[in-house]
């Protein structure tokens, strides 16, 4: 996460998506949280396929961190696989605003 944040904040990368475990108790997770423009918390576990075609799932949930200037596009693409939250203003340290549509 440190490398992704460094590359983005120094503008060597204009956009990035980082997939990690949803380890919100870790320092690196909070580094991503404090610097990303949006996040997607997956519904269920992501299945991974090895070179032999065998599937497996991690023992915990995952989150996609989005670094970039188009969180609306990220939301439009990723809301089909999980709950998306976006930052209310770039660089703002306030809690993320939930952007998932509420049922009436």
MOWOTA-V545455 format. One record per run of one state. SS is the DSSP state (a for helix, b for strand, c for the rest). FROM is the first residue (numbers start at 1). TO is the last residue. If there is no record, write none. Layout:
ss from to
SS FROM TO
SS FROM TO
This chain:
ss from to
c 1 1
a 2 9
c 10 15
b 16 21
c 22 26
a 27 35
c 36 37
b 38 42
c 43 46
b 47 49
c 50 54
b 55 57
c 58 61
b 62 67
c 68 70
a 71 78
c 79 81
b 82 86
c 87 96
b 97 98
c 99 104
